[in-house]
Amino acid sequence: MNDTTQGVHRKSLGLTLKNNRDLILHSLMCSLGGFLGGYAVLCRGNLASAQTLNMIDIVLDMVGRNKYELFLRILALFLYIMGIELVEILSKKTQINLQRYSICVDMAGLLVLIMIPKEANVLVGVLPIFFILSTQWSVFHGVRGYNSATIFSTNNLRQTVLAINEYAFGRDRKELKKALYYINTLFWFNINIAFSYFAVKYFGIYASLFGFIYTVPALVITFMKDEKAKANISIEPYKEKIVC
């Protein structure tokens, strides 16, 4: 392969990456969601991605079980709500880049997790994850017009099945594209659950640091997107002059 051909391939790869930055970022956050879900279950025996089980346990604790656990579960619910609420407040009251904010929350949480002793109460061990993932869910919930969470899989699985069925019966290319999008989402989520198994097996609670594999490139992409936005803004006045 000569230098010219290599240069063409590099340019083609660069263009592909630029055109798919949103999908790459989405896939990275799905990867982190799957990894942290696996980490929480393997290290602490609790899934901290959603509130369904936690709220069931709150009700059960209210009718006669462990009062200390009730307190911790209410605290977990509060942290989950606060993650959502802070994103809403920041979106309405500030100009902060919410994607960057969410990724920074992820990074801080990954560090906090290694500070919680292995012997700590299992709920205490996942409290940061409740806040991390509710924040992530509020910010990263799909791209390209598709609604897809990056922290759990139920709706993504449903949408995959529906899209495959629609394509099978109607041969609509849009449904095939939709199915491939959701398959991609499920793939990155679940492959990183598998990765979390080996990370936790060999590194224990310190496995959370592997989360930086996803957050660092994700953060870089948010700056790349900002540069693109700035470039568009700088070109706009010239477009107006040409029109006039």
C-alpha positions as protocol buffer text, in pm:
chain_id: "A"
residue {
  index: 1
  type: MET
  ca { x: 0 y: 0 z: 0 }
}
residue {
  index: 2
  type: ASN
  ca { x: 158 y: 334 z: -107 }
}
residue {
  index: 3
  type: ASP
  ca { x: 160 y: 662 z: 86 }
}
residue {
  index: 4
  type: THR
  ca { x: -122 y: 808 z: -121 }
}
residue {
  index: 5
  type: THR
  ca { x: -352 y: 515 z: -50 }
}
residue {
  index: 6
  type: GLN
  ca { x: -265 y: 524 z: 321 }
}
residue {
  index: 7
  type: GLY
  ca { x: -341 y: 896 z: 328 }
}
residue {
  index: 8
  type: VAL
  ca { x: -681 y: 839 z: 166 }
}
residue {
  index: 9
  type: HIS
  ca { x: -763 y: 566 z: 418 }
}
residue {
  index: 10
  type: ARG
  ca { x: -661 y: 791 z: 709 }
}
residue {
  index: 11
  type: LYS
  ca { x: -877 y: 1074 z: 579 }
}
residue {
  index: 12
  type: SER
  ca { x: -1168 y: 836 z: 528 }
}
residue {
  index: 13
  type: LEU
  ca { x: -1131 y: 702 z: 883 }
}
residue {
  index: 14
  type: GLY
  ca { x: -1107 y: 1055 z: 1022 }
}
residue {
  index: 15
  type: LEU
  ca { x: -1422 y: 1161 z: 836 }
}
residue {
  index: 16
  type: THR
  ca { x: -1608 y: 853 z: 962 }
}
residue {
  index: 17
  type: LEU
  ca { x: -1510 y: 930 z: 1321 }
}
residue {
  index: 18
  type: LYS
  ca { x: -1615 y: 1294 z: 1287 }
}
residue {
  index: 19
  type: ASN
  ca { x: -1952 y: 1203 z: 1138 }
}
residue {
  index: 20
  type: ASN
  ca { x: -2021 y: 947 z: 1410 }
}
residue {
  index: 21
  type: ARG
  ca { x: -1898 y: 1128 z: 1720 }
}
residue {
  index: 22
  type: ASP
  ca { x: -2246 y: 1128 z: 1869 }
}
residue {
  index: 23
  type: LEU
  ca { x: -2280 y: 751 z: 1825 }
}
residue {
  index: 24
  type: ILE
  ca { x: -1929 y: 687 z: 1959 }
}
residue {
  index: 25
  type: LEU
  ca { x: -2004 y: 897 z: 2267 }
}
residue {
  index: 26
  type: HIS
  ca { x: -2333 y: 712 z: 2317 }
}
residue {
  index: 27
  type: SER
  ca { x: -2153 y: 377 z: 2289 }
}
residue {
  index: 28
  type: LEU
  ca { x: -1890 y: 485 z: 2542 }
}
residue {
  index: 29
  type: MET
  ca { x: -2158 y: 582 z: 2792 }
}
residue {
  index: 30
  type: CYS
  ca { x: -2340 y: 251 z: 2733 }
}
residue {
  index: 31
  type: SER
  ca { x: -2010 y: 78 z: 2802 }
}
residue {
  index: 32
  type: LEU
  ca { x: -1970 y: 268 z: 3128 }
}
residue {
  index: 33
  type: GLY
  ca { x: -2330 y: 197 z: 3226 }
}
residue {
  index: 34
  type: GLY
  ca { x: -2281 y: -175 z: 3173 }
}
residue {
  index: 35
  type: PHE
  ca { x: -1946 y: -175 z: 3350 }
}
residue {
  index: 36
  type: LEU
  ca { x: -2079 y: 5 z: 3658 }
}
residue {
  index: 37
  type: GLY
  ca { x: -2388 y: -214 z: 3665 }
}
residue {
  index: 38
  type: GLY
  ca { x: -2169 y: -523 z: 3670 }
}
residue {
  index: 39
  type: TYR
  ca { x: -1933 y: -364 z: 3923 }
}
residue {
  index: 40
  type: ALA
  ca { x: -2220 y: -285 z: 4163 }
}
residue {
  index: 41
  type: VAL
  ca { x: -2361 y: -638 z: 4147 }
}
residue {
  index: 42
  type: LEU
  ca { x: -2025 y: -813 z: 4173 }
}
residue {
  index: 43
  type: CYS
  ca { x: -1874 y: -595 z: 4446 }
}
residue {
  index: 44
  type: ARG
  ca { x: -2182 y: -513 z: 4653 }
}
residue {
  index: 45
  type: GLY
  ca { x: -2458 y: -748 z: 4539 }
}
residue {
  index: 46
  type: ASN
  ca { x: -2683 y: -456 z: 4446 }
}
residue {
  index: 47
  type: LEU
  ca { x: -2797 y: -311 z: 4115 }
}
residue {
  index: 48
  type: ALA
  ca { x: -2775 y: 67 z: 4151 }
}
residue {
  index: 49
  type: SER
  ca { x: -2884 y: 157 z: 3797 }
}
residue {
  index: 50
  type: ALA
  ca { x: -3257 y: 182 z: 3871 }
}
residue {
  index: 51
  type: GLN
  ca { x: -3494 y: 237 z: 4162 }
}
residue {
  index: 52
  type: THR
  ca { x: -3756 y: -36 z: 4119 }
}
residue {
  index: 53
  type: LEU
  ca { x: -3596 y: -291 z: 4352 }
}
residue {
  index: 54
  type: ASN
  ca { x: -3480 y: -21 z: 4594 }
}
residue {
  index: 55
  type: MET
  ca { x: -3832 y: 122 z: 4626 }
}
residue {
  index: 56
  type: ILE
  ca { x: -3976 y: -227 z: 4678 }
}
residue {
  index: 57
  type: ASP
  ca { x: -3725 y: -277 z: 4960 }
}
residue {
  index: 58
  type: ILE
  ca { x: -3817 y: 63 z: 5109 }
}
residue {
  index: 59
  type: VAL
  ca { x: -4180 y: -46 z: 5136 }
}
residue {
  index: 60
  type: LEU
  ca { x: -4081 y: -384 z: 5282 }
}
residue {
  index: 61
  type: ASP
  ca { x: -3851 y: -216 z: 5535 }
}
residue {
  index: 62
  type: MET
  ca { x: -4135 y: 13 z: 5637 }
}
residue {
  index: 63
  type: VAL
  ca { x: -4349 y: -283 z: 5740 }
}
residue {
  index: 64
  type: GLY
  ca { x: -4108 y: -434 z: 5984 }
}
residue {
  index: 65
  type: ARG
  ca { x: -3762 y: -501 z: 5853 }
}
residue {
  index: 66
  type: ASN
  ca { x: -3422 y: -341 z: 5925 }
}
residue {
  index: 67
  type: LYS
  ca { x: -3463 y: 30 z: 6008 }
}
residue {
  index: 68
  type: TYR
  ca { x: -3098 y: 107 z: 5933 }
}
residue {
  index: 69
  type: GLU
  ca { x: -3142 y: -44 z: 5588 }
}
residue {
  index: 70
  type: LEU
  ca { x: -3457 y: 166 z: 5547 }
}
residue {
  index: 71
  type: PHE
  ca { x: -3252 y: 479 z: 5615 }
}
residue {
  index: 72
  type: LEU
  ca { x: -2985 y: 377 z: 5363 }
}
residue {
  index: 73
  type: ARG
  ca { x: -3242 y: 293 z: 5097 }
}
residue {
  index: 74
  type: ILE
  ca { x: -3419 y: 626 z: 5143 }
}
residue {
  index: 75
  type: LEU
  ca { x: -3078 y: 793 z: 5115 }
}
residue {
  index: 76
  type: ALA
  ca { x: -3016 y: 599 z: 4793 }
}
residue {
  index: 77
  type: LEU
  ca { x: -3353 y: 718 z: 4659 }
}
residue {
  index: 78
  type: PHE
  ca { x: -3268 y: 1076 z: 4756 }
}
residue {
  index: 79
  type: LEU
  ca { x: -2932 y: 1059 z: 4575 }
}
residue {
  index: 80
  type: TYR
  ca { x: -3099 y: 916 z: 4266 }
}
residue {
  index: 81
  type: ILE
  ca { x: -3355 y: 1197 z: 4265 }
}
residue {
  index: 82
  type: MET
  ca { x: -3085 y: 1459 z: 4325 }
}
residue {
  index: 83
  type: GLY
  ca { x: -2889 y: 1335 z: 4024 }
}
residue {
  index: 84
  type: ILE
  ca { x: -3195 y: 1395 z: 3806 }
}
residue {
  index: 85
  type: GLU
  ca { x: -3288 y: 1723 z: 3974 }
}
residue {
  index: 86
  type: LEU
  ca { x: -2943 y: 1879 z: 3944 }
}
residue {
  index: 87
  type: VAL
  ca { x: -2935 y: 1812 z: 3571 }
}
residue {
  index: 88
  type: GLU
  ca { x: -3275 y: 1981 z: 3536 }
}
residue {
  index: 89
  type: ILE
  ca { x: -3164 y: 2284 z: 3738 }
}
residue {
  index: 90
  type: LEU
  ca { x: -2835 y: 2318 z: 3550 }
}
residue {
  index: 91
  type: SER
  ca { x: -3011 y: 2287 z: 3214 }
}
residue {
  index: 92
  type: LYS
  ca { x: -3251 y: 2570 z: 3299 }
}
residue {
  index: 93
  type: LYS
  ca { x: -3033 y: 2803 z: 3504 }
}
residue {
  index: 94
  type: THR
  ca { x: -2685 y: 2773 z: 3349 }
}
residue {
  index: 95
  type: GLN
  ca { x: -2505 y: 2736 z: 3018 }
}
residue {
  index: 96
  type: ILE
  ca { x: -2296 y: 2445 z: 3144 }
}
residue {
  index: 97
  type: ASN
  ca { x: -2215 y: 2163 z: 2904 }
}
residue {
  index: 98
  type: LEU
  ca { x: -2430 y: 1888 z: 3058 }
}
residue {
  index: 99
  type: GLN
  ca { x: -2248 y: 1606 z: 2884 }
}
residue {
  index: 100
  type: ARG
  ca { x: -1919 y: 1727 z: 3029 }
}
residue {
  index: 101
  type: TYR
  ca { x: -2081 y: 1773 z: 3370 }
}
residue {
  index: 102
  type: SER
  ca { x: -2213 y: 1416 z: 3367 }
}
residue {
  index: 103
  type: ILE
  ca { x: -1876 y: 1272 z: 3266 }
}
residue {
  index: 104
  type: CYS
  ca { x: -1703 y: 1469 z: 3543 }
}
residue {
  index: 105
  type: VAL
  ca { x: -1957 y: 1329 z: 3791 }
}
residue {
  index: 106
  type: ASP
  ca { x: -1870 y: 983 z: 3658 }
}
residue {
  index: 107
  type: MET
  ca { x: -1499 y: 1045 z: 3709 }
}
residue {
  index: 108
  type: ALA
  ca { x: -1542 y: 1177 z: 4062 }
}
residue {
  index: 109
  type: GLY
  ca { x: -1767 y: 883 z: 4149 }
}
residue {
  index: 110
  type: LEU
  ca { x: -1515 y: 630 z: 4019 }
}
residue {
  index: 111
  type: LEU
  ca { x: -1261 y: 773 z: 4264 }
}
residue {
  index: 112
  type: VAL
  ca { x: -1506 y: 780 z: 4555 }
}
residue {
  index: 113
  type: LEU
  ca { x: -1587 y: 411 z: 4503 }
}
residue {
  index: 114
  type: ILE
  ca { x: -1231 y: 300 z: 4581 }
}
residue {
  index: 115
  type: MET
  ca { x: -1246 y: 489 z: 4912 }
}
residue {
  index: 116
  type: ILE
  ca { x: -1537 y: 282 z: 5046 }
}
residue {
  index: 117
  type: PRO
  ca { x: -1397 y: -20 z: 5235 }
}
residue {
  index: 118
  type: LYS
  ca { x: -1479 y: -364 z: 5103 }
}
residue {
  index: 119
  type: GLU
  ca { x: -1628 y: -450 z: 5445 }
}
residue {
  index: 120
  type: ALA
  ca { x: -1874 y: -159 z: 5436 }
}
residue {
  index: 121
  type: ASN
  ca { x: -2248 y: -214 z: 5422 }
}
residue {
  index: 122
  type: VAL
  ca { x: -2340 y: -320 z: 5069 }
}
residue {
  index: 123
  type: LEU
  ca { x: -2579 y: -26 z: 5032 }
}
residue {
  index: 124
  type: VAL
  ca { x: -2316 y: 223 z: 5144 }
}
residue {
  index: 125
  type: GLY
  ca { x: -2089 y: 74 z: 4880 }
}
residue {
  index: 126
  type: VAL
  ca { x: -2325 y: 162 z: 4595 }
}
residue {
  index: 127
  type: LEU
  ca { x: -2455 y: 500 z: 4714 }
}
residue {
  index: 128
  type: PRO
  ca { x: -2223 y: 692 z: 4477 }
}
residue {
  index: 129
  type: ILE
  ca { x: -2342 y: 477 z: 4185 }
}
residue {
  index: 130
  type: PHE
  ca { x: -2704 y: 578 z: 4244 }
}
residue {
  index: 131
  type: PHE
  ca { x: -2606 y: 942 z: 4195 }
}
residue {
  index: 132
  type: ILE
  ca { x: -2362 y: 873 z: 3910 }
}
residue {
  index: 133
  type: LEU
  ca { x: -2603 y: 673 z: 3699 }
}
residue {
  index: 134
  type: SER
  ca { x: -2911 y: 887 z: 3757 }
}
residue {
  index: 135
  type: THR
  ca { x: -2704 y: 1184 z: 3639 }
}
residue {
  index: 136
  type: GLN
  ca { x: -2585 y: 989 z: 3337 }
}
residue {
  index: 137
  type: TRP
  ca { x: -2938 y: 872 z: 3253 }
}
residue {
  index: 138
  type: SER
  ca { x: -3065 y: 1231 z: 3264 }
}
residue {
  index: 139
  type: VAL
  ca { x: -2801 y: 1349 z: 3017 }
}
residue {
  index: 140
  type: PHE
  ca { x: -2727 y: 1051 z: 2794 }
}
residue {
  index: 141
  type: HIS
  ca { x: -3058 y: 898 z: 2690 }
}
residue {
  index: 142
  type: GLY
  ca { x: -3022 y: 845 z: 2318 }
}
residue {
  index: 143
  type: VAL
  ca { x: -2901 y: 1008 z: 1996 }
}
residue {
  index: 144
  type: ARG
  ca { x: -3023 y: 1047 z: 1638 }
}
residue {
  index: 145
  type: GLY
  ca { x: -3385 y: 1059 z: 1745 }
}
residue {
  index: 146
  type: TYR
  ca { x: -3379 y: 729 z: 1933 }
}
residue {
  index: 147
  type: ASN
  ca { x: -3472 y: 712 z: 2301 }
}
residue {
  index: 148
  type: SER
  ca { x: -3230 y: 469 z: 2464 }
}
residue {
  index: 149
  type: ALA
  ca { x: -3094 y: 465 z: 2819 }
}
residue {
  index: 150
  type: THR
  ca { x: -2724 y: 406 z: 2870 }
}
residue {
  index: 151
  type: ILE
  ca { x: -2759 y: 258 z: 3220 }
}
residue {
  index: 152
  type: PHE
  ca { x: -3009 y: -28 z: 3178 }
}
residue {
  index: 153
  type: SER
  ca { x: -3143 y: -248 z: 2901 }
}
residue {
  index: 154
  type: THR
  ca { x: -3514 y: -326 z: 2928 }
}
residue {
  index: 155
  type: ASN
  ca { x: -3646 y: -63 z: 2686 }
}
residue {
  index: 156
  type: ASN
  ca { x: -3346 y: -109 z: 2457 }
}
residue {
  index: 157
  type: LEU
  ca { x: -3425 y: -480 z: 2432 }
}
residue {
  index: 158
  type: ARG
  ca { x: -3792 y: -405 z: 2364 }
}
residue {
  index: 159
  type: GLN
  ca { x: -3708 y: -155 z: 2091 }
}
residue {
  index: 160
  type: THR
  ca { x: -3467 y: -402 z: 1932 }
}
residue {
  index: 161
  type: VAL
  ca { x: -3731 y: -675 z: 1916 }
}
residue {
  index: 162
  type: LEU
  ca { x: -3996 y: -437 z: 1780 }
}
residue {
  index: 163
  type: ALA
  ca { x: -3765 y: -294 z: 1513 }
}
residue {
  index: 164
  type: ILE
  ca { x: -3656 y: -640 z: 1398 }
}
residue {
  index: 165
  type: ASN
  ca { x: -4019 y: -748 z: 1372 }
}
residue {
  index: 166
  type: GLU
  ca { x: -4114 y: -435 z: 1179 }
}
residue {
  index: 167
  type: TYR
  ca { x: -3829 y: -489 z: 935 }
}
residue {
  index: 168
  type: ALA
  ca { x: -3908 y: -860 z: 898 }
}
residue {
  index: 169
  type: PHE
  ca { x: -4270 y: -789 z: 804 }
}
residue {
  index: 170
  type: GLY
  ca { x: -4238 y: -459 z: 621 }
}
residue {
  index: 171
  type: ARG
  ca { x: -3880 y: -445 z: 489 }
}
residue {
  index: 172
  type: ASP
  ca { x: -3860 y: -82 z: 595 }
}
residue {
  index: 173
  type: ARG
  ca { x: -3495 y: 29 z: 587 }
}
residue {
  index: 174
  type: LYS
  ca { x: -3561 y: 277 z: 866 }
}
residue {
  index: 175
  type: GLU
  ca { x: -3660 y: -9 z: 1094 }
}
residue {
  index: 176
  type: LEU
  ca { x: -3341 y: -197 z: 1006 }
}
residue {
  index: 177
  type: LYS
  ca { x: -3138 y: 112 z: 1090 }
}
residue {
  index: 178
  type: LYS
  ca { x: -3327 y: 142 z: 1418 }
}
residue {
  index: 179
  type: ALA
  ca { x: -3266 y: -225 z: 1501 }
}
residue {
  index: 180
  type: LEU
  ca { x: -2894 y: -189 z: 1433 }
}
residue {
  index: 181
  type: TYR
  ca { x: -2879 y: 117 z: 1658 }
}
residue {
  index: 182
  type: TYR
  ca { x: -3037 y: -67 z: 1950 }
}
residue {
  index: 183
  type: ILE
  ca { x: -2828 y: -379 z: 1888 }
}
residue {
  index: 184
  type: ASN
  ca { x: -2519 y: -159 z: 1908 }
}
residue {
  index: 185
  type: THR
  ca { x: -2648 y: -12 z: 2236 }
}
residue {
  index: 186
  type: LEU
  ca { x: -2710 y: -357 z: 2387 }
}
residue {
  index: 187
  type: PHE
  ca { x: -2377 y: -490 z: 2262 }
}
residue {
  index: 188
  type: TRP
  ca { x: -2162 y: -226 z: 2430 }
}
residue {
  index: 189
  type: PHE
  ca { x: -2365 y: -241 z: 2750 }
}
residue {
  index: 190
  type: ASN
  ca { x: -2341 y: -617 z: 2786 }
}
residue {
  index: 191
  type: ILE
  ca { x: -1985 y: -672 z: 2664 }
}
residue {
  index: 192
  type: ASN
  ca { x: -1870 y: -437 z: 2937 }
}
residue {
  index: 193
  type: ILE
  ca { x: -2066 y: -626 z: 3201 }
}
residue {
  index: 194
  type: ALA
  ca { x: -1846 y: -920 z: 3101 }
}
residue {
  index: 195
  type: PHE
  ca { x: -1539 y: -697 z: 3127 }
}
residue {
  index: 196
  type: SER
  ca { x: -1644 y: -588 z: 3478 }
}
residue {
  index: 197
  type: TYR
  ca { x: -1637 y: -954 z: 3587 }
}
residue {
  index: 198
  type: PHE
  ca { x: -1267 y: -986 z: 3513 }
}
residue {
  index: 199
  type: ALA
  ca { x: -1186 y: -639 z: 3645 }
}
residue {
  index: 200
  type: VAL
  ca { x: -1356 y: -710 z: 3979 }
}
residue {
  index: 201
  type: LYS
  ca { x: -1214 y: -1062 z: 3996 }
}
residue {
  index: 202
  type: TYR
  ca { x: -856 y: -934 z: 3985 }
}
residue {
  index: 203
  type: PHE
  ca { x: -883 y: -584 z: 4132 }
}
residue {
  index: 204
  type: GLY
  ca { x: -1182 y: -592 z: 4367 }
}
residue {
  index: 205
  type: ILE
  ca { x: -1325 y: -252 z: 4458 }
}
residue {
  index: 206
  type: TYR
  ca { x: -1036 y: -82 z: 4275 }
}
residue {
  index: 207
  type: ALA
  ca { x: -1182 y: -208 z: 3948 }
}
residue {
  index: 208
  type: SER
  ca { x: -1388 y: 111 z: 3937 }
}
residue {
  index: 209
  type: LEU
  ca { x: -1076 y: 289 z: 3807 }
}
residue {
  index: 210
  type: PHE
  ca { x: -1116 y: 101 z: 3480 }
}
residue {
  index: 211
  type: GLY
  ca { x: -1413 y: 330 z: 3422 }
}
residue {
  index: 212
  type: PHE
  ca { x: -1165 y: 595 z: 3310 }
}
residue {
  index: 213
  type: ILE
  ca { x: -1117 y: 386 z: 2995 }
}
residue {
  index: 214
  type: TYR
  ca { x: -1458 y: 518 z: 2891 }
}
residue {
  index: 215
  type: THR
  ca { x: -1476 y: 859 z: 3056 }
}
residue {
  index: 216
  type: VAL
  ca { x: -1149 y: 1004 z: 2925 }
}
residue {
  index: 217
  type: PRO
  ca { x: -1224 y: 955 z: 2553 }
}
residue {
  index: 218
  type: ALA
  ca { x: -1586 y: 1055 z: 2616 }
}
residue {
  index: 219
  type: LEU
  ca { x: -1470 y: 1383 z: 2769 }
}
residue {
  index: 220
  type: VAL
  ca { x: -1238 y: 1445 z: 2474 }
}
residue {
  index: 221
  type: ILE
  ca { x: -1530 y: 1398 z: 2234 }
}
residue {
  index: 222
  type: THR
  ca { x: -1734 y: 1666 z: 2415 }
}
residue {
  index: 223
  type: PHE
  ca { x: -1456 y: 1917 z: 2348 }
}
residue {
  index: 224
  type: MET
  ca { x: -1439 y: 1810 z: 1984 }
}
residue {
  index: 225
  type: LYS
  ca { x: -1812 y: 1875 z: 1951 }
}
residue {
  index: 226
  type: ASP
  ca { x: -1768 y: 2220 z: 2106 }
}
residue {
  index: 227
  type: GLU
  ca { x: -1498 y: 2304 z: 1854 }
}
residue {
  index: 228
  type: LYS
  ca { x: -1734 y: 2206 z: 1572 }
}
residue {
  index: 229
  type: ALA
  ca { x: -2006 y: 2428 z: 1718 }
}
residue {
  index: 230
  type: LYS
  ca { x: -1765 y: 2723 z: 1747 }
}
residue {
  index: 231
  type: ALA
  ca { x: -1660 y: 2674 z: 1385 }
}
residue {
  index: 232
  type: ASN
  ca { x: -2023 y: 2684 z: 1271 }
}
residue {
  index: 233
  type: ILE
  ca { x: -2083 y: 3002 z: 1471 }
}
residue {
  index: 234
  type: SER
  ca { x: -1778 y: 3172 z: 1322 }
}
residue {
  index: 235
  type: ILE
  ca { x: -1893 y: 3090 z: 966 }
}
residue {
  index: 236
  type: GLU
  ca { x: -2250 y: 3212 z: 1016 }
}
residue {
  index: 237
  type: PRO
  ca { x: -2185 y: 3591 z: 977 }
}
residue {
  index: 238
  type: TYR
  ca { x: -2021 y: 3529 z: 640 }
}
residue {
  index: 239
  type: LYS
  ca { x: -2320 y: 3327 z: 524 }
}
residue {
  index: 240
  type: GLU
  ca { x: -2547 y: 3618 z: 613 }
}
residue {
  index: 241
  type: LYS
  ca { x: -2332 y: 3861 z: 414 }
}
residue {
  index: 242
  type: ILE
  ca { x: -2346 y: 3638 z: 108 }
}
residue {
  index: 243
  type: VAL
  ca { x: -2725 y: 3613 z: 131 }
}
residue {
  index: 244
  type: CYS
  ca { x: -2759 y: 3988 z: 159 }
}
